[in-house]
Amino acid sequence: MTGHAVQQSLSGKVALVTGAGRGIGAATARALAARGAGLVLTSRTAAELEPLAAEIRAAGGAAETVAGDLVEPGFVERLFAETERRLGRLDILVNNAGTVGFGPIEDVPADALRAMLELNTIAPYACMRAAVALMRRTSTDGVVVNIGSTEAHWTAQGESGLYPATKFALRALTLAVAKQMKADGTGIRICQVDPGGVDTTIQQLPPEAKPYLLAPEAVARSVVHAATAPPGVHVLDTVVVAQPFAPW
């Protein structure tokens, strides 16, 4: 076995993936399982999780499912308690669950921003907070990978800024908590992967946009890259686009 293969192995590690039922989440779960990680899969829809878990198990992997809504009171606490109870530890959290929404400020009420912040920013923060506590209890290190967007760096659409606001905020939290983990002397690394447009069901884009879209598997590979970086290497913030000048 080469040194590269050893570096890539996640045997004995436990990864929790939110929004795992489809798209980036499902692709990431498969990629982590292929490298030996045990999986905890969560999304709001149990019917989407069970076939993926069965697929991972059939390939020789380990997968547990915990269905629920991350913005519902008490669910995040239950999710991490179940992760510890069933698999005993947590090494990787992939904060993938989220939603999109755009529109001119005249059409977007403040309540729409509030709702999107709950899922795109506050829920990942709650999961990150619970993950750090669990990682500190059960291992000497760990990796959190937050799924952001290129719109965490620039706002392509203009308009109300609804979606970019949630991803800018997530990036700020990522950078701040990463600095705290370093200052605390932990081995926990907080990372963010910022994809451009991705070919998933969350965005109903016209066929002519397809050349500018990433496959979910490409984003998954970027997540694995961050999660398998060797000790001392922190893949802090990664922008991933299908083409260098794609309009995202």
Backbone as CSV, one residue per row, in Angstrom:
resi,resn,N_x,N_y,N_z,CA_x,CA_y,CA_z,C_x,C_y,C_z
1,MET,0.853,-1.206,0.000,0.000,0.000,0.000,0.879,1.242,0.000
2,THR,0.580,2.173,-0.861,1.391,3.374,-0.950,1.037,4.342,0.152
3,GLY,1.922,5.313,0.374,1.651,6.345,1.364,0.405,7.135,1.020
4,HIS,0.191,7.356,-0.287,-0.995,8.102,-0.714,-2.263,7.354,-0.326
5,ALA,-2.263,6.025,-0.511,-3.444,5.232,-0.178,-3.725,5.278,1.315
6,VAL,-2.663,5.222,2.148,-2.849,5.297,3.586,-3.462,6.633,3.965
7,GLN,-2.967,7.692,3.361,-3.480,9.024,3.648,-4.967,9.119,3.342
8,GLN,-5.399,8.464,2.256,-6.780,8.562,1.819,-7.727,7.665,2.612
9,SER,-7.215,6.709,3.359,-8.080,5.777,4.080,-8.800,6.467,5.225
10,LEU,-10.102,6.169,5.355,-10.899,6.669,6.474,-11.437,5.508,7.300
11,SER,-10.762,4.375,7.202,-11.173,3.201,7.973,-11.152,3.518,9.468
12,GLY,-12.227,3.166,10.165,-12.326,3.436,11.593,-12.873,4.805,11.934
13,LYS,-13.056,5.666,10.914,-13.591,7.000,11.129,-15.114,6.997,10.958
14,VAL,-15.752,7.955,11.594,-17.210,8.110,11.485,-17.499,9.496,10.908
15,ALA,-18.346,9.522,9.879,-18.718,10.776,9.224,-20.224,10.958,9.271
16,LEU,-20.647,12.159,9.567,-22.056,12.529,9.552,-22.277,13.497,8.403
17,VAL,-23.243,13.186,7.536,-23.531,14.024,6.368,-24.970,14.502,6.453
18,THR,-25.170,15.820,6.474,-26.529,16.365,6.462,-26.973,16.601,5.018
19,GLY,-28.280,16.590,4.810,-28.791,16.711,3.443,-28.303,15.573,2.575
20,ALA,-28.268,14.357,3.147,-27.612,13.225,2.484,-28.494,12.485,1.494
21,GLY,-29.747,12.870,1.381,-30.659,12.087,0.565,-30.455,12.202,-0.928
22,ARG,-29.794,13.256,-1.380,-29.661,13.481,-2.819,-28.480,14.411,-3.101
23,GLY,-28.183,14.600,-4.369,-27.222,15.608,-4.801,-25.852,15.500,-4.158
24,ILE,-25.340,16.646,-3.708,-24.004,16.706,-3.115,-23.911,15.805,-1.892
25,GLY,-24.952,15.786,-1.070,-24.909,14.984,0.147,-24.773,13.507,-0.138
26,ALA,-25.575,12.994,-1.073,-25.506,11.569,-1.411,-24.169,11.219,-2.047
27,ALA,-23.684,12.077,-2.946,-22.391,11.833,-3.587,-21.269,11.830,-2.556
28,THR,-21.343,12.735,-1.595,-20.315,12.807,-0.549,-20.363,11.583,0.338
29,ALA,-21.561,11.136,0.685,-21.687,9.931,1.508,-21.052,8.732,0.806
30,ARG,-21.323,8.591,-0.477,-20.731,7.466,-1.226,-19.202,7.579,-1.255
31,ALA,-18.692,8.784,-1.467,-17.241,8.972,-1.556,-16.559,8.678,-0.228
32,LEU,-17.156,9.102,0.872,-16.572,8.834,2.191,-16.653,7.349,2.535
33,ALA,-17.785,6.715,2.206,-17.933,5.278,2.465,-16.926,4.475,1.654
34,ALA,-16.649,4.899,0.413,-15.688,4.195,-0.434,-14.292,4.205,0.160
35,ARG,-14.027,5.175,1.031,-12.718,5.264,1.686,-12.731,4.659,3.083
36,GLY,-13.841,3.992,3.432,-13.871,3.205,4.659,-14.564,3.843,5.838
37,ALA,-15.074,5.068,5.686,-15.735,5.721,6.815,-17.091,5.087,7.097
38,GLY,-17.435,4.995,8.373,-18.801,4.660,8.753,-19.640,5.917,8.651
39,LEU,-20.875,5.789,8.199,-21.699,6.952,7.892,-22.925,7.060,8.790
40,VAL,-23.230,8.303,9.143,-24.545,8.654,9.669,-25.152,9.613,8.660
41,LEU,-26.298,9.242,8.125,-26.946,10.000,7.072,-28.198,10.659,7.627
42,THR,-28.371,11.938,7.340,-29.578,12.613,7.795,-30.130,13.520,6.710
43,SER,-31.440,13.592,6.670,-32.183,14.546,5.848,-33.603,14.534,6.380
44,ARG,-34.443,15.359,5.823,-35.825,15.404,6.297,-36.630,14.202,5.841
45,THR,-36.185,13.515,4.782,-36.983,12.462,4.160,-36.325,11.102,4.338
46,ALA,-36.913,10.279,5.206,-36.358,8.948,5.459,-36.357,8.096,4.200
47,ALA,-37.356,8.283,3.341,-37.466,7.475,2.123,-36.295,7.685,1.178
48,GLU,-35.625,8.833,1.264,-34.442,9.063,0.443,-33.188,8.468,1.070
49,LEU,-33.168,8.403,2.397,-31.965,7.938,3.089,-31.802,6.423,3.042
50,GLU,-32.900,5.699,3.184,-32.796,4.249,3.329,-32.190,3.557,2.110
51,PRO,-32.564,3.924,0.866,-31.899,3.277,-0.279,-30.403,3.557,-0.338
52,LEU,-30.000,4.766,0.024,-28.572,5.095,0.030,-27.843,4.288,1.098
53,ALA,-28.435,4.187,2.278,-27.815,3.393,3.340,-27.691,1.929,2.922
54,ALA,-28.732,1.410,2.277,-28.698,0.021,1.816,-27.612,-0.183,0.767
55,GLU,-27.450,0.795,-0.114,-26.396,0.734,-1.139,-25.007,0.689,-0.493
56,ILE,-24.795,1.527,0.508,-23.500,1.562,1.198,-23.239,0.249,1.921
57,ARG,-24.248,-0.280,2.588,-24.091,-1.558,3.298,-23.825,-2.700,2.329
58,ALA,-24.514,-2.696,1.182,-24.325,-3.763,0.195,-22.904,-3.770,-0.349
59,ALA,-22.271,-2.594,-0.340,-20.883,-2.497,-0.803,-19.877,-2.796,0.302
60,GLY,-20.376,-3.199,1.470,-19.491,-3.563,2.571,-19.265,-2.468,3.590
61,GLY,-19.943,-1.328,3.426,-19.773,-0.220,4.356,-20.778,-0.236,5.491
62,ALA,-20.656,0.753,6.348,-21.558,0.904,7.491,-22.300,2.220,7.352
63,ALA,-23.622,2.187,7.506,-24.417,3.401,7.378,-25.621,3.338,8.301
64,GLU,-25.816,4.409,9.062,-26.983,4.594,9.910,-27.771,5.781,9.375
65,THR,-29.069,5.791,9.598,-29.902,6.908,9.171,-30.639,7.496,10.362
66,VAL,-30.732,8.823,10.366,-31.501,9.553,11.373,-32.239,10.656,10.625
67,ALA,-33.501,10.437,10.314,-34.278,11.410,9.556,-34.813,12.497,10.474
68,GLY,-34.852,13.725,9.965,-35.400,14.816,10.745,-35.049,16.162,10.141
69,ASP,-35.658,17.195,10.678,-35.486,18.555,10.179,-34.521,19.311,11.089
70,LEU,-33.422,19.773,10.523,-32.384,20.432,11.317,-32.859,21.710,11.989
71,VAL,-33.913,22.312,11.487,-34.395,23.556,12.102,-35.456,23.304,13.166
72,GLU,-35.867,22.058,13.339,-36.844,21.736,14.385,-36.156,21.728,15.744
73,PRO,-36.767,22.342,16.762,-36.158,22.362,18.101,-35.838,20.951,18.595
74,GLY,-34.630,20.771,19.047,-34.222,19.503,19.646,-33.661,18.479,18.685
75,PHE,-33.865,18.666,17.356,-33.404,17.615,16.455,-31.892,17.519,16.378
76,VAL,-31.187,18.639,16.325,-29.721,18.584,16.246,-29.151,17.848,17.450
77,GLU,-29.661,18.123,18.636,-29.188,17.438,19.839,-29.440,15.933,19.734
78,ARG,-30.625,15.549,19.241,-30.935,14.122,19.084,-30.037,13.474,18.044
79,LEU,-29.779,14.172,16.938,-28.936,13.644,15.866,-27.546,13.293,16.378
80,PHE,-26.942,14.188,17.144,-25.576,13.937,17.616,-25.558,12.929,18.762
81,ALA,-26.611,12.911,19.560,-26.717,11.881,20.605,-26.840,10.498,19.975
82,GLU,-27.623,10.392,18.889,-27.762,9.111,18.198,-26.459,8.700,17.529
83,THR,-25.741,9.661,16.968,-24.442,9.357,16.358,-23.493,8.759,17.389
84,GLU,-23.421,9.372,18.563,-22.537,8.851,19.609,-23.017,7.509,20.119
85,ARG,-24.319,7.369,20.294,-24.854,6.107,20.834,-24.627,4.948,19.873
86,ARG,-24.836,5.177,18.597,-24.758,4.087,17.626,-23.335,3.768,17.186
87,LEU,-22.511,4.802,16.992,-21.175,4.576,16.423,-20.033,5.005,17.349
88,GLY,-20.371,5.650,18.465,-19.388,5.867,19.513,-18.451,7.036,19.357
89,ARG,-18.475,7.710,18.211,-17.522,8.792,17.980,-17.968,9.602,16.774
90,LEU,-17.262,10.697,16.508,-17.462,11.472,15.286,-16.125,12.055,14.872
91,ASP,-15.776,11.826,13.608,-14.518,12.338,13.070,-14.716,13.381,11.978
92,ILE,-15.816,13.276,11.240,-16.068,14.174,10.116,-17.532,14.607,10.141
93,LEU,-17.768,15.893,10.050,-19.115,16.425,9.821,-19.111,17.140,8.484
94,VAL,-20.072,16.804,7.625,-20.271,17.531,6.375,-21.612,18.250,6.484
95,ASN,-21.554,19.562,6.644,-22.743,20.407,6.742,-23.198,20.761,5.332
96,ASN,-24.059,19.917,4.774,-24.466,20.089,3.381,-25.900,20.585,3.224
97,ALA,-26.772,20.308,4.170,-28.190,20.654,4.011,-28.355,22.154,3.793
98,GLY,-29.219,22.510,2.875,-29.454,23.923,2.614,-30.475,24.105,1.518
99,THR,-30.793,25.353,1.232,-31.745,25.673,0.189,-31.291,26.928,-0.532
100,VAL,-31.892,27.182,-1.681,-31.543,28.377,-2.452,-32.787,29.237,-2.644
101,GLY,-32.563,30.492,-2.987,-33.663,31.398,-3.257,-33.124,32.741,-3.694
102,PHE,-33.715,33.298,-4.722,-33.281,34.577,-5.249,-34.510,35.433,-5.529
103,GLY,-34.304,36.683,-5.825,-35.403,37.562,-6.196,-35.098,38.995,-5.842
104,PRO,-35.753,39.937,-6.521,-35.542,41.353,-6.211,-36.071,41.689,-4.826
105,ILE,-35.501,42.712,-4.224,-35.847,43.053,-2.852,-37.345,43.344,-2.699
106,GLU,-37.988,43.849,-3.759,-39.421,44.122,-3.683,-40.246,42.860,-3.462
107,ASP,-39.706,41.707,-3.890,-40.453,40.449,-3.826,-40.030,39.540,-2.678
108,VAL,-39.027,39.937,-1.923,-38.476,39.063,-0.888,-38.677,39.706,0.486
109,PRO,-39.643,39.220,1.266,-39.861,39.785,2.599,-38.767,39.357,3.568
110,ALA,-38.660,40.078,4.658,-37.640,39.764,5.660,-37.820,38.359,6.215
111,ASP,-39.065,37.871,6.284,-39.297,36.516,6.794,-38.645,35.458,5.908
112,ALA,-38.534,35.724,4.607,-37.871,34.771,3.712,-36.386,34.677,4.031
113,LEU,-35.770,35.807,4.321,-34.367,35.795,4.729,-34.198,35.066,6.057
114,ARG,-35.104,35.333,6.978,-35.037,34.691,8.292,-35.114,33.165,8.159
115,ALA,-36.027,32.686,7.328,-36.191,31.243,7.137,-34.960,30.619,6.490
116,MET,-34.380,31.306,5.500,-33.202,30.755,4.839,-31.987,30.755,5.754
117,LEU,-31.856,31.785,6.565,-30.773,31.810,7.549,-30.884,30.635,8.516
118,GLU,-32.094,30.267,8.884,-32.292,29.146,9.821,-31.665,27.866,9.280
119,LEU,-31.908,27.561,7.998,-31.402,26.308,7.428,-29.974,26.427,6.924
120,ASN,-29.642,27.526,6.275,-28.335,27.646,5.617,-27.212,28.084,6.545
121,THR,-27.556,28.730,7.653,-26.514,29.302,8.510,-26.638,28.856,9.961
122,ILE,-27.817,29.002,10.539,-27.976,28.679,11.962,-27.907,27.182,12.203
123,ALA,-28.556,26.371,11.354,-28.486,24.916,11.524,-27.060,24.389,11.365
124,PRO,-26.294,24.821,10.341,-24.898,24.380,10.278,-24.079,24.803,11.493
125,TYR,-24.362,26.000,12.016,-23.654,26.439,13.221,-23.974,25.523,14.393
126,ALA,-25.267,25.189,14.560,-25.660,24.296,15.649,-24.994,22.928,15.498
127,CYS,-24.934,22.429,14.254,-24.276,21.135,14.015,-22.779,21.226,14.268
128,MET,-22.166,22.313,13.834,-20.734,22.511,14.065,-20.432,22.540,15.561
129,ARG,-21.265,23.230,16.309,-21.082,23.338,17.756,-21.199,21.967,18.419
130,ALA,-22.208,21.195,18.018,-22.381,19.850,18.579,-21.246,18.931,18.149
131,ALA,-20.788,19.081,16.907,-19.698,18.238,16.411,-18.402,18.491,17.170
132,VAL,-18.089,19.757,17.408,-16.866,20.087,18.150,-16.897,19.453,19.533
133,ALA,-18.028,19.530,20.197,-18.144,18.934,21.534,-17.948,17.427,21.479
134,LEU,-18.572,16.765,20.493,-18.448,15.311,20.374,-17.038,14.904,19.961
135,MET,-16.441,15.632,19.046,-15.070,15.323,18.630,-14.104,15.456,19.803
136,ARG,-14.296,16.468,20.620,-13.420,16.653,21.778,-13.553,15.504,22.779
137,ARG,-14.755,14.947,22.874,-14.974,13.847,23.823,-14.438,12.521,23.331
138,THR,-14.454,12.305,22.009,-14.235,10.951,21.502,-12.984,10.776,20.648
139,SER,-12.258,11.860,20.349,-11.030,11.711,19.565,-10.123,12.904,19.844
140,THR,-8.977,12.895,19.218,-8.030,13.996,19.420,-8.078,15.019,18.294
141,ASP,-8.885,14.736,17.288,-8.978,15.674,16.165,-10.339,15.518,15.511
142,GLY,-10.471,15.978,14.293,-11.722,15.903,13.565,-11.741,16.971,12.490
143,VAL,-12.683,16.827,11.553,-12.810,17.771,10.452,-14.288,18.105,10.263
144,VAL,-14.583,19.394,10.181,-15.906,19.873,9.783,-15.764,20.501,8.405
145,VAL,-16.600,20.066,7.460,-16.603,20.659,6.120,-17.977,21.275,5.882
146,ASN,-18.027,22.589,5.844,-19.256,23.300,5.544,-19.373,23.504,4.035
147,ILE,-20.546,23.198,3.496,-20.766,23.417,2.068,-21.346,24.810,1.880
148,GLY,-20.524,25.669,1.282,-20.943,27.040,1.041,-21.364,27.236,-0.395
149,SER,-20.805,28.230,-1.032,-21.120,28.570,-2.418,-20.094,29.603,-2.874
150,THR,-19.895,29.684,-4.183,-19.073,30.782,-4.673,-19.682,32.126,-4.257
151,GLU,-20.989,32.132,-3.983,-21.642,33.371,-3.559,-21.344,33.706,-2.097
152,ALA,-20.503,32.908,-1.454,-19.918,33.311,-0.178,-18.761,34.279,-0.395
153,HIS,-18.335,34.432,-1.649,-17.238,35.334,-2.001,-17.705,36.518,-2.845
154,TRP,-18.680,36.283,-3.704,-19.193,37.371,-4.541,-20.666,37.093,-4.841
155,THR,-21.389,38.148,-5.140,-22.823,38.035,-5.396,-23.075,38.196,-6.878
156,ALA,-23.419,37.113,-7.535,-23.588,37.135,-8.985,-24.900,37.784,-9.407
157,GLN,-25.991,37.438,-8.699,-27.300,37.876,-9.135,-27.606,39.340,-8.816
158,GLY,-27.020,39.872,-7.748,-27.486,41.159,-7.267,-28.795,40.939,-6.530
159,GLU,-29.844,41.600,-6.922,-31.166,41.415,-6.339,-31.154,41.663,-4.835
160,SER,-31.890,40.842,-4.082,-32.035,41.069,-2.635,-30.837,40.582,-1.835
161,GLY,-30.039,39.685,-2.419,-28.909,39.117,-1.680,-29.300,38.052,-0.689
162,LEU,-30.494,37.497,-0.832,-31.023,36.519,0.116,-30.070,35.333,0.318
163,TYR,-29.792,34.596,-0.752,-28.936,33.412,-0.665,-27.487,33.761,-0.332
164,PRO,-26.865,34.726,-1.027,-25.481,35.061,-0.690,-25.301,35.469,0.768
165,ALA,-26.289,36.146,1.340,-26.168,36.571,2.738,-25.976,35.380,3.657
166,THR,-26.695,34.290,3.384,-26.579,33.107,4.247,-25.221,32.444,4.080
167,LYS,-24.675,32.462,2.869,-23.395,31.798,2.618,-22.207,32.673,3.038
168,PHE,-22.319,33.988,2.886,-21.308,34.880,3.450,-21.216,34.663,4.952
169,ALA,-22.370,34.583,5.611,-22.392,34.397,7.061,-21.790,33.055,7.459
170,LEU,-22.100,32.002,6.692,-21.535,30.686,6.985,-20.018,30.710,6.855
171,ARG,-19.524,31.398,5.841,-18.066,31.487,5.658,-17.418,32.228,6.827
172,ALA,-18.063,33.289,7.310,-17.521,34.019,8.455,-17.453,33.117,9.680
173,LEU,-18.490,32.330,9.906,-18.494,31.392,11.034,-17.392,30.345,10.873
174,THR,-17.234,29.848,9.650,-16.187,28.852,9.379,-14.810,29.402,9.739
175,LEU,-14.510,30.596,9.263,-13.197,31.183,9.511,-12.986,31.456,10.994
176,ALA,-14.018,31.953,11.657,-13.883,32.290,13.076,-13.674,31.048,13.933
177,VAL,-14.488,30.013,13.709,-14.366,28.806,14.529,-13.064,28.077,14.210
178,ALA,-12.626,28.119,12.953,-11.331,27.524,12.611,-10.209,28.173,13.411
179,LYS,-10.262,29.504,13.523,-9.243,30.208,14.310,-9.316,29.835,15.786
180,GLN,-10.542,29.685,16.305,-10.665,29.294,17.706,-10.067,27.911,17.948
181,MET,-10.360,26.949,17.045,-9.836,25.594,17.217,-8.311,25.598,17.221
182,LYS,-7.730,26.419,16.343,-6.266,26.520,16.292,-5.732,27.135,17.576
183,ALA,-6.368,28.215,18.025,-5.914,28.884,19.251,-6.071,27.993,20.467
184,ASP,-7.093,27.141,20.456,-7.320,26.227,21.578,-6.343,25.063,21.595
185,GLY,-5.597,24.897,20.518,-4.635,23.803,20.443,-5.252,22.462,20.100
186,THR,-6.486,22.455,19.584,-7.105,21.190,19.196,-6.608,20.780,17.817
187,GLY,-6.869,19.520,17.473,-6.581,19.051,16.120,-7.786,19.162,15.208
188,ILE,-8.832,19.824,15.664,-10.061,19.944,14.880,-9.896,21.025,13.823
189,ARG,-10.195,20.667,12.579,-10.084,21.618,11.467,-11.479,21.942,10.940
190,ILE,-11.752,23.211,10.766,-13.032,23.679,10.241,-12.787,24.199,8.833
191,CYS,-13.473,23.636,7.855,-13.213,23.928,6.449,-14.505,24.336,5.744
192,GLN,-14.358,24.949,4.591,-15.521,25.240,3.758,-15.189,24.962,2.303
193,VAL,-16.117,24.323,1.606,-16.028,24.096,0.167,-17.106,24.938,-0.489
194,ASP,-16.712,25.792,-1.434,-17.614,26.751,-2.066,-17.792,26.422,-3.546
195,PRO,-18.774,25.572,-3.880,-18.983,25.242,-5.290,-19.741,26.333,-6.029
196,GLY,-19.496,26.393,-7.333,-20.344,27.183,-8.205,-21.629,26.421,-8.460
197,GLY,-22.272,26.681,-9.579,-23.511,25.972,-9.889,-23.291,24.473,-9.957
198,VAL,-24.216,23.715,-9.360,-24.112,22.257,-9.304,-25.364,21.656,-9.934
199,ASP,-25.176,20.601,-10.680,-26.283,19.958,-11.391,-27.062,19.064,-10.430
200,THR,-27.917,19.671,-9.630,-28.755,18.933,-8.682,-30.198,19.377,-8.846
201,THR,-31.098,18.663,-8.186,-32.524,18.987,-8.286,-32.877,20.280,-7.567
202,ILE,-31.970,20.798,-6.723,-32.281,22.016,-5.991,-32.364,23.228,-6.912
203,GLN,-31.669,23.147,-8.056,-31.716,24.236,-9.026,-32.296,23.715,-10.336
204,GLN,-33.400,24.278,-10.766,-34.009,23.909,-12.039,-33.501,24.869,-13.114
205,LEU,-32.360,24.519,-13.695,-31.715,25.399,-14.656,-31.910,24.874,-16.082
206,PRO,-31.905,25.746,-17.074,-32.115,25.309,-18.455,-30.943,24.493,-18.976
207,PRO,-31.181,23.647,-19.998,-30.116,22.781,-20.520,-28.877,23.542,-20.964
208,GLU,-29.062,24.758,-21.495,-27.887,25.497,-21.983,-26.937,25.892,-20.857
209,ALA,-27.397,25.822,-19.603,-26.524,26.155,-18.466,-25.645,24.986,-18.054
210,LYS,-25.919,23.801,-18.563,-25.236,22.601,-18.086,-23.713,22.652,-18.183
211,PRO,-23.122,23.229,-19.243,-21.646,23.265,-19.287,-21.030,24.018,-18.114
212,TYR,-21.812,24.864,-17.474,-21.300,25.651,-16.370,-21.564,25.003,-15.012
213,LEU,-22.129,23.807,-15.033,-22.504,23.156,-13.780,-21.513,22.061,-13.399
214,LEU,-21.253,21.960,-12.119,-20.448,20.873,-11.566,-21.314,19.636,-11.362
215,ALA,-20.734,18.478,-11.537,-21.389,17.252,-11.090,-21.280,17.184,-9.571
216,PRO,-22.301,16.655,-8.891,-22.202,16.501,-7.430,-20.952,15.738,-7.003
217,GLU,-20.532,14.786,-7.824,-19.354,13.986,-7.487,-18.083,14.830,-7.443
218,ALA,-18.025,15.891,-8.237,-16.858,16.773,-8.205,-16.779,17.516,-6.882
219,VAL,-17.931,17.952,-6.383,-17.956,18.604,-5.075,-17.591,17.600,-3.989
220,ALA,-18.097,16.382,-4.112,-17.783,15.336,-3.138,-16.283,15.088,-3.060
221,ARG,-15.609,15.094,-4.209,-14.161,14.885,-4.200,-13.451,16.021,-3.467
222,SER,-13.968,17.227,-3.588,-13.378,18.356,-2.872,-13.575,18.209,-1.364
223,VAL,-14.731,17.691,-0.962,-14.982,17.442,0.462,-14.009,16.396,0.987
224,VAL,-13.840,15.321,0.242,-12.909,14.263,0.661,-11.486,14.798,0.731
225,HIS,-11.127,15.655,-0.213,-9.794,16.278,-0.198,-9.565,17.019,1.120
226,ALA,-10.557,17.783,1.560,-10.428,18.503,2.831,-10.398,17.549,4.013
227,ALA,-11.237,16.515,3.948,-11.371,15.600,5.080,-10.179,14.671,5.249
228,THR,-9.422,14.445,4.172,-8.301,13.506,4.235,-6.942,14.189,4.178
229,ALA,-6.935,15.504,4.318,-5.643,16.197,4.342,-4.801,15.685,5.507
230,PRO,-3.499,15.550,5.327,-2.653,15.015,6.397,-2.585,15.971,7.580
231,PRO,-2.182,15.474,8.744,-2.073,16.334,9.925,-1.216,17.556,9.641
232,GLY,-1.683,18.696,10.124,-0.958,19.937,9.901,-1.347,20.670,8.641
233,VAL,-2.161,20.028,7.792,-2.631,20.659,6.561,-4.111,20.990,6.729
234,HIS,-4.440,22.260,6.591,-5.807,22.731,6.799,-6.319,23.302,5.483
235,VAL,-7.242,22.568,4.833,-7.849,23.037,3.586,-9.004,23.952,3.992
236,LEU,-8.688,25.205,4.236,-9.608,26.101,4.929,-10.801,26.512,4.090
237,ASP,-10.563,26.964,2.862,-11.650,27.541,2.069,-11.341,27.293,0.606
238,THR,-12.169,26.474,-0.055,-11.885,26.026,-1.411,-13.024,26.410,-2.336
239,VAL,-12.724,27.158,-3.383,-13.703,27.484,-4.412,-13.590,26.446,-5.527
240,VAL,-14.727,25.878,-5.931,-14.747,24.838,-6.951,-15.750,25.243,-8.029
241,VAL,-15.276,25.389,-9.269,-16.160,25.756,-10.373,-15.921,24.834,-11.564
242,ALA,-16.928,24.720,-12.411,-16.820,23.832,-13.585,-15.874,24.417,-14.607
243,GLN,-15.898,25.731,-14.777,-15.016,26.423,-15.709,-14.517,27.689,-15.025
244,PRO,-13.267,28.095,-15.287,-12.705,29.246,-14.551,-13.527,30.517,-14.666
245,PHE,-14.217,30.725,-15.777,-14.955,31.965,-15.962,-16.451,31.724,-16.055
246,ALA,-16.901,30.638,-15.424,-18.342,30.355,-15.400,-19.081,31.470,-14.658
247,PRO,-20.293,31.778,-15.074,-21.017,32.924,-14.492,-21.677,32.606,-13.169
248,TRP,-20.884,32.225,-12.164,-21.460,31.916,-10.851,-20.773,32.761,-9.793
